Amino acid sequence: MKTAQHGGVLLKLVAWMIALVLVALPVVGVLNGWFAVDRWPVRYLQVEAEYNHVSAEQIRAAAGGHLGTGFFALKLEEVRAAVAALPWVQSVEARKRWPDTLELHVRERQPFARWGDKRLIDRDGALFNVPGGDAIQGLPQLDGPDDELAQVVDFYTNTQHALAGSGLILSGASLNERGSWKLTLAGGAEIMLGHEQVDARVQRFLAVLPRLSADHGSGFQRADLRYSNGFSILWASAPATLPATPPAAPSALGKPAEKPAGDEAHT
């Protein structure tokens, strides 16, 4: 009697399991694209993007392979990965809109500056490399060790503000492996700063430059600020060396103080 009852319970359990499988199988099949793909295909692609460096054709080509997939079977992570692999794409948001539309929001990288010979820095401070990036005009040139990227960007930005109103247009900044800074101006002039008290040296130079420039008909080619209390300038017309402060005696004219020990030239 107990065996018969036990067998009946087992049969009922098996029947319930079969019923659950029969109910769940169509749902799982639709969600995974096993069948009913033609019934709810994704037919339309809607894209929101800047289209500065990435074209609509590139985005459609990257995402197009996913069109025609069943609405429930379409995997958004795969779409994101395909579009994000395009050069200049920084981020991708993807979502499905019932019954047949795939929506994409594509954010492009915005170049801020060059870094070294080939790479670019975007406006979020990240390095990236794209075909044709070296042909972009009007970007400042920044250089330095990769682990000092944030410091170089901050220094460039702060120095750009410091030069505002001086007539000097900053086009680049670099930090060498010894920690010595160099600025490059529009037109190619260079300012050597060294690695000590660089902000103070810039301010001292800017305070004296108008008086010195009034005596010369052309701008300077190179300014070396790596002195304890002065700097030297090579003018475009003829070289000259002047102290930043009045000399102690007439014989001191043209002989700036010695460079601090260890403040090597930038190479």
C-alpha positions as CSV (number, residue, x, y, z in Angstrom):
1,M,0.0,0.0,0.0
2,K,2.8,2.4,0.9
3,T,4.7,1.5,-2.2
4,A,1.7,2.3,-4.4
5,Q,1.3,5.7,-2.6
6,H,4.9,6.4,-3.0
7,G,4.8,5.6,-6.7
8,G,1.8,7.9,-7.1
9,V,3.6,10.8,-5.5
10,L,6.6,10.2,-7.7
11,L,4.4,10.1,-10.9
12,K,2.8,13.4,-9.9
13,L,6.2,15.0,-9.2
14,V,7.5,13.9,-12.6
15,A,4.3,15.2,-14.3
16,W,4.8,18.6,-12.6
17,M,8.4,18.8,-13.7
18,I,7.4,18.0,-17.3
19,A,4.7,20.7,-17.2
20,L,7.2,23.2,-15.9
21,V,9.7,22.4,-18.6
22,L,7.0,22.7,-21.3
23,V,6.0,26.1,-19.9
24,A,9.5,27.4,-19.4
25,L,11.0,26.0,-22.7
26,P,9.2,28.5,-25.0
27,V,10.2,31.4,-22.8
28,V,13.9,30.4,-22.6
29,G,13.9,29.7,-26.3
30,V,12.5,33.2,-27.2
31,L,15.0,34.9,-24.8
32,N,17.9,33.0,-26.3
33,G,16.8,33.3,-29.9
34,W,16.4,29.6,-30.4
35,F,13.1,30.2,-32.2
36,A,10.5,32.9,-32.9
37,V,13.4,35.2,-34.1
38,D,11.4,36.2,-37.2
39,R,8.4,37.1,-35.2
40,W,10.0,39.8,-33.1
41,P,13.2,40.9,-35.0
42,V,15.0,44.1,-34.2
43,R,14.6,46.1,-37.4
44,Y,15.6,49.7,-36.6
45,L,18.7,51.3,-35.2
46,Q,18.5,54.8,-33.6
47,V,21.8,56.5,-32.9
48,E,22.6,59.7,-30.9
49,A,26.2,60.8,-31.4
50,E,28.3,63.9,-32.1
51,Y,29.7,62.7,-35.4
52,N,32.9,64.7,-35.1
53,H,35.2,61.8,-35.6
54,V,32.9,58.8,-35.8
55,S,30.5,58.5,-38.7
56,A,27.0,57.1,-38.7
57,E,28.1,54.5,-41.3
58,Q,30.8,53.3,-38.9
59,I,28.4,52.9,-36.1
60,R,25.8,51.2,-38.2
61,A,28.4,48.8,-39.6
62,A,29.5,47.9,-36.1
63,A,26.0,47.4,-34.7
64,G,24.4,46.2,-37.9
65,G,25.3,42.5,-37.4
66,H,22.9,42.5,-34.4
67,L,19.9,43.7,-36.3
68,G,17.5,41.0,-37.2
69,T,18.2,39.2,-33.9
70,G,15.1,38.5,-31.8
71,F,14.2,41.4,-29.5
72,F,14.6,39.3,-26.4
73,A,17.7,37.4,-27.7
74,L,19.6,40.6,-28.5
75,K,22.5,41.0,-26.1
76,L,23.2,44.6,-25.4
77,E,26.7,43.9,-24.0
78,E,27.8,42.5,-27.3
79,V,26.4,45.6,-29.1
80,R,28.2,47.9,-26.7
81,A,31.5,46.0,-27.2
82,A,31.3,46.1,-31.0
83,V,30.6,49.9,-31.1
84,A,33.1,50.7,-28.3
85,A,35.9,49.1,-30.4
86,L,35.6,51.8,-33.0
87,P,38.4,54.4,-32.9
88,W,37.4,57.7,-31.1
89,V,34.5,56.0,-29.2
90,Q,34.8,56.7,-25.5
91,S,31.6,55.1,-24.2
92,V,28.4,53.5,-25.5
93,E,24.9,53.2,-24.0
94,A,22.6,50.7,-25.6
95,R,19.0,49.8,-24.9
96,K,16.0,48.1,-26.6
97,R,12.7,49.8,-27.3
98,W,9.8,47.5,-27.9
99,P,8.9,46.1,-30.3
100,D,11.8,46.4,-32.9
101,T,14.3,49.2,-32.1
102,L,17.8,49.3,-30.9
103,E,18.9,52.7,-29.4
104,L,22.5,53.7,-29.0
105,H,24.0,56.8,-27.4
106,V,27.7,57.1,-28.5
107,R,30.1,59.5,-26.8
108,E,33.2,60.4,-28.7
109,R,36.6,61.2,-27.2
110,Q,37.4,64.9,-27.3
111,P,41.1,65.5,-27.8
112,F,42.7,67.9,-25.4
113,A,46.4,67.6,-26.3
114,R,49.1,65.5,-27.8
115,W,51.2,63.2,-25.6
116,G,54.6,62.3,-27.0
117,D,54.9,61.4,-30.6
118,K,51.7,59.4,-31.4
119,R,49.2,59.4,-28.6
120,L,46.5,61.9,-27.6
121,I,45.0,63.0,-24.3
122,D,41.2,63.3,-24.1
123,R,39.3,65.9,-22.0
124,D,38.9,63.3,-19.2
125,G,42.7,63.0,-18.9
126,A,42.9,59.5,-20.5
127,L,45.5,58.5,-23.1
128,F,44.3,57.0,-26.4
129,N,45.7,56.3,-29.9
130,V,43.7,56.7,-33.1
131,P,44.6,56.5,-36.8
132,G,45.3,60.0,-38.2
133,G,45.6,61.5,-34.7
134,D,48.9,63.1,-35.6
135,A,47.2,65.1,-38.4
136,I,45.0,67.0,-36.0
137,Q,46.0,70.7,-35.8
138,G,45.8,73.2,-33.0
139,L,46.5,70.8,-30.0
140,P,49.1,71.6,-27.4
141,Q,52.1,69.3,-27.2
142,L,52.6,67.7,-23.8
143,D,55.4,65.3,-22.9
144,G,56.6,63.4,-19.8
145,P,56.6,60.0,-18.2
146,D,53.2,58.3,-18.4
147,D,52.8,58.1,-14.6
148,E,53.2,61.9,-14.5
149,L,50.4,62.6,-17.0
150,A,48.0,64.2,-14.6
151,Q,50.8,66.4,-13.2
152,V,51.8,67.6,-16.6
153,V,48.2,68.4,-17.6
154,D,47.7,70.3,-14.4
155,F,50.9,72.2,-14.9
156,Y,50.1,73.1,-18.4
157,T,46.6,74.3,-17.4
158,N,47.9,76.4,-14.5
159,T,50.7,77.9,-16.5
160,Q,48.3,78.8,-19.3
161,H,46.2,80.8,-16.8
162,A,49.4,82.5,-15.5
163,L,50.4,83.6,-19.0
164,A,47.0,85.1,-19.7
165,G,47.3,88.8,-20.6
166,S,51.1,88.6,-21.1
167,G,51.0,88.2,-24.8
168,L,52.7,84.8,-24.6
169,I,50.7,82.0,-26.0
170,L,51.5,78.6,-24.5
171,S,51.6,75.7,-27.0
172,G,53.3,72.9,-25.0
173,A,54.9,71.8,-21.7
174,S,57.2,68.9,-21.0
175,L,58.7,67.2,-17.9
176,N,61.8,65.1,-18.4
177,E,62.9,62.1,-16.4
178,R,65.0,64.3,-14.0
179,G,61.9,66.4,-13.1
180,S,62.9,69.5,-15.1
181,W,60.2,71.5,-16.8
182,K,60.2,73.2,-20.2
183,L,57.5,75.4,-21.8
184,T,57.0,76.0,-25.6
185,L,55.3,79.0,-26.9
186,A,53.5,79.6,-30.2
187,G,56.2,80.3,-32.8
188,G,58.7,77.9,-31.2
189,A,60.2,80.0,-28.4
190,E,61.2,77.9,-25.3
191,I,61.3,78.7,-21.6
192,M,63.5,76.5,-19.5
193,L,62.2,76.3,-15.9
194,G,64.2,73.6,-14.2
195,H,62.7,71.7,-11.3
196,E,62.6,74.1,-8.4
197,Q,60.2,77.0,-7.6
198,V,58.9,76.9,-11.2
199,D,55.8,78.9,-10.5
200,A,57.8,81.7,-8.8
201,R,60.3,81.7,-11.7
202,V,57.4,82.2,-14.2
203,Q,56.0,85.1,-12.2
204,R,59.4,86.7,-11.9
205,F,60.0,86.4,-15.6
206,L,56.6,87.8,-16.5
207,A,57.1,90.8,-14.2
208,V,60.4,91.8,-16.0
209,L,59.6,90.8,-19.6
210,P,57.6,93.9,-20.6
211,R,60.6,96.2,-19.7
212,L,63.0,94.0,-21.5
213,S,60.8,93.5,-24.6
214,A,60.5,97.3,-25.0
215,D,64.2,97.5,-25.8
216,H,64.0,94.8,-28.6
217,G,62.1,94.9,-31.8
218,S,61.5,91.2,-31.9
219,G,60.5,88.5,-29.5
220,F,62.9,86.0,-27.8
221,Q,63.9,82.6,-29.0
222,R,64.9,81.1,-25.6
223,A,64.6,82.1,-22.0
224,D,66.5,80.2,-19.3
225,L,65.0,80.8,-15.8
226,R,67.2,78.2,-14.0
227,Y,69.1,80.7,-11.9
228,S,68.8,81.6,-8.3
229,N,67.9,85.2,-8.8
230,G,67.9,85.9,-12.6
231,F,67.5,84.5,-16.1
232,S,69.1,84.7,-19.5
233,I,67.3,85.5,-22.8
234,L,68.3,84.8,-26.4
235,W,66.5,87.3,-28.5
236,A,65.4,86.7,-32.1
237,S,67.6,89.5,-33.4
238,A,70.7,89.1,-31.2
239,P,71.6,87.3,-28.1
240,A,71.5,89.1,-24.8
241,T,71.9,88.1,-21.1
242,L,70.3,90.2,-18.5
243,P,69.6,89.8,-14.7
244,A,66.1,89.7,-13.5
245,T,67.0,92.2,-10.8
246,P,69.3,95.3,-10.9
247,P,72.9,94.3,-10.7
248,A,74.9,95.1,-7.6
249,A,77.6,96.8,-9.7
250,P,78.0,97.8,-13.3
251,S,80.5,94.9,-13.8
252,A,77.6,92.4,-13.0
253,L,75.6,93.4,-16.1
254,G,75.1,90.4,-18.4
255,K,76.4,88.0,-15.7
256,P,73.5,86.2,-14.1
257,A,73.9,84.3,-10.9
258,E,75.1,80.7,-11.1
259,K,72.6,78.0,-11.6
260,P,71.7,76.1,-8.5
261,A,73.6,72.9,-8.2
262,G,71.8,69.9,-9.7
263,D,69.4,72.0,-11.8
264,E,70.5,70.5,-15.0
265,A,69.6,71.7,-18.5
266,H,66.5,70.2,-20.1
267,T,67.3,67.7,-22.8
